[in-house]
Amino acid sequence: MRLDDCERVSEIRVRGWQSAYRGLMPQPYLDGLSVERDAERRRARLERSDGAVVNLVAESDGELVGWACHGPYREGEARPEEAELYALYVAPDRCGGGIGRALVTEAVRQCAAAGYRRMLLWVLKENTGARRFYERAGFRADGAEEPFEAGGALVPEVRYARDLPG
């Protein structure tokens, strides 16, 4: 991902949240998401990145259509053998075309090549479509659950894990 990709990545992320999380999070929270604010934060993170976090983009016919982000696991104690898939979003009008599968496959490949033994991710408990997607990609719920605060409401997330090849 390059700095000039940040606006499109943020558009995909924000529109993805507004589409996928409708009915799962408070609507005023989703309506208040801003592509501009998200892009500003994304540019700042990318500019100060030390390379530990990897941002992948998917393009089709010169158009950026998906984004994934992975790196070291962020929660609790240090787990140097575990990576985390922080995010994976596909433009809502491009879902179902294999873009998400290509992004998760590349993230898994890169994390395995970097020496990680497992990959973890968090997904909204009620997001059954995303849960099926990750299960088809070899991830399984590992029993961990945490609430995510969104607009004053607690939205439960579940953790998924997958062993990496090698």
C-alpha positions as CSV (number, residue, x, y, z in Angstrom):
1,M,0.0,0.0,0.0
2,R,1.2,3.5,-0.9
3,L,0.2,6.8,0.7
4,D,-1.9,7.7,-2.3
5,D,-3.9,4.5,-1.7
6,C,-5.1,5.6,1.7
7,E,-8.2,7.5,0.5
8,R,-9.5,4.5,-1.5
9,V,-8.6,2.0,1.3
10,S,-10.5,4.2,3.7
11,E,-13.5,4.4,1.4
12,I,-13.5,0.6,1.1
13,R,-13.2,0.2,4.9
14,V,-15.9,2.7,5.8
15,R,-18.3,1.5,3.2
16,G,-17.5,-2.1,4.2
17,W,-18.4,-1.3,7.8
18,Q,-21.6,0.5,6.8
19,S,-22.6,-2.4,4.6
20,A,-21.5,-5.5,6.6
21,Y,-22.3,-4.2,10.1
22,R,-25.8,-2.7,9.4
23,G,-28.0,-4.2,12.1
24,L,-25.0,-5.4,14.1
25,M,-23.8,-2.0,15.4
26,P,-25.8,1.2,16.2
27,Q,-26.8,2.9,13.0
28,P,-25.8,6.4,14.2
29,Y,-22.3,5.1,14.8
30,L,-22.1,3.6,11.3
31,D,-23.5,6.8,9.8
32,G,-20.9,8.9,11.6
33,L,-17.9,7.1,10.1
34,S,-15.9,9.4,7.9
35,V,-13.7,8.4,4.9
36,E,-11.7,11.6,5.3
37,R,-10.9,11.0,9.0
38,D,-10.1,7.4,8.4
39,A,-7.8,8.3,5.5
40,E,-6.0,10.9,7.6
41,R,-5.4,8.3,10.4
42,R,-4.3,5.7,7.8
43,R,-1.8,8.1,6.2
44,A,-0.3,9.0,9.6
45,R,0.1,5.3,10.5
46,L,1.7,4.5,7.2
47,E,4.1,7.4,7.4
48,R,5.4,6.3,10.9
49,S,5.3,2.6,10.1
50,D,8.3,0.5,11.1
51,G,7.4,-2.3,8.7
52,A,5.9,-4.6,11.3
53,V,2.4,-4.0,10.0
54,V,1.9,-5.1,6.4
55,N,-0.9,-3.4,4.3
56,L,-1.9,-5.4,1.2
57,V,-4.1,-4.0,-1.6
58,A,-5.9,-5.9,-4.3
59,E,-6.4,-4.3,-7.7
60,S,-8.5,-5.2,-10.6
61,D,-8.1,-3.4,-14.0
62,G,-6.1,-0.7,-12.3
63,E,-8.8,-0.1,-9.6
64,L,-8.1,-0.7,-5.9
65,V,-10.8,-3.1,-4.8
66,G,-9.7,-4.6,-1.5
67,W,-7.3,-4.2,1.4
68,A,-5.9,-6.4,4.2
69,C,-3.6,-5.6,7.1
70,H,-1.6,-8.0,9.2
71,G,1.3,-8.0,11.7
72,P,2.2,-9.2,15.2
73,Y,-0.6,-10.2,17.5
74,R,-1.7,-7.1,19.5
75,E,-3.6,-8.3,22.5
76,G,-2.3,-9.1,26.0
77,E,1.1,-10.7,26.5
78,A,3.7,-10.9,23.7
79,R,3.2,-13.8,21.5
80,P,6.1,-13.7,19.0
81,E,4.9,-16.9,17.2
82,E,1.4,-15.5,16.5
83,A,0.4,-13.0,13.8
84,E,-2.9,-11.2,13.5
85,L,-5.0,-10.4,10.6
86,Y,-6.1,-6.9,11.7
87,A,-8.5,-6.2,8.8
88,L,-9.8,-7.4,5.5
89,Y,-12.2,-5.5,3.4
90,V,-13.4,-5.7,-0.2
91,A,-15.4,-3.0,-2.0
92,P,-19.0,-3.9,-1.2
93,D,-19.9,-4.1,-4.9
94,R,-17.0,-6.5,-5.5
95,C,-17.8,-9.0,-2.8
96,G,-18.0,-12.7,-3.8
97,G,-15.5,-12.4,-6.6
98,G,-12.5,-14.0,-4.9
99,I,-10.8,-10.8,-3.9
100,G,-11.1,-11.5,-0.1
101,R,-9.9,-15.1,-0.7
102,A,-6.8,-13.8,-2.6
103,L,-6.0,-11.3,0.2
104,V,-6.4,-13.8,3.0
105,T,-4.3,-16.3,1.1
106,E,-1.5,-13.8,0.6
107,A,-1.6,-12.7,4.2
108,V,-1.3,-16.3,5.4
109,R,1.5,-16.9,3.0
110,Q,3.4,-13.8,4.1
111,C,3.0,-14.6,7.8
112,A,4.1,-18.2,7.3
113,A,7.2,-17.0,5.4
114,A,8.0,-14.5,8.2
115,G,8.1,-17.5,10.6
116,Y,4.8,-17.1,12.4
117,R,3.2,-20.4,13.5
118,R,-0.4,-19.2,13.9
119,M,-2.6,-16.4,12.7
120,L,-5.4,-14.9,14.8
121,L,-8.2,-12.5,13.9
122,W,-11.3,-11.0,15.6
123,V,-14.7,-10.9,14.0
124,L,-18.1,-9.7,15.1
125,K,-19.9,-12.6,16.7
126,E,-23.1,-11.9,14.8
127,N,-21.4,-11.4,11.4
128,T,-22.2,-14.9,10.1
129,G,-21.1,-14.1,6.6
130,A,-17.6,-13.2,7.7
131,R,-17.4,-16.1,10.0
132,R,-18.3,-18.5,7.2
133,F,-15.7,-16.8,5.0
134,Y,-12.9,-17.3,7.6
135,E,-14.0,-20.8,8.3
136,R,-13.6,-21.7,4.6
137,A,-10.1,-20.1,4.8
138,G,-9.2,-22.6,7.5
139,F,-9.8,-20.4,10.6
140,R,-11.7,-21.7,13.6
141,A,-13.2,-20.0,16.7
142,D,-10.9,-20.6,19.6
143,G,-13.3,-19.7,22.4
144,A,-12.0,-16.2,23.2
145,E,-14.7,-13.5,23.1
146,E,-14.5,-9.8,23.9
147,P,-16.9,-6.8,23.6
148,F,-16.1,-4.0,21.1
149,E,-17.5,-0.6,22.0
150,A,-19.3,1.1,19.1
151,G,-21.3,4.2,19.7
152,G,-22.0,3.4,23.4
153,A,-23.1,-0.2,22.6
154,L,-21.0,-3.3,23.4
155,V,-20.8,-5.5,20.3
156,P,-19.3,-9.0,21.0
157,E,-16.4,-10.2,18.9
158,V,-15.0,-13.7,18.8
159,R,-11.4,-14.7,18.0
160,Y,-10.5,-17.1,15.2
161,A,-7.2,-18.9,14.8
162,R,-5.4,-20.9,12.1
163,D,-2.2,-22.8,12.1
164,L,0.2,-21.6,9.4
165,P,2.1,-23.9,7.0
166,G,5.8,-24.6,7.6
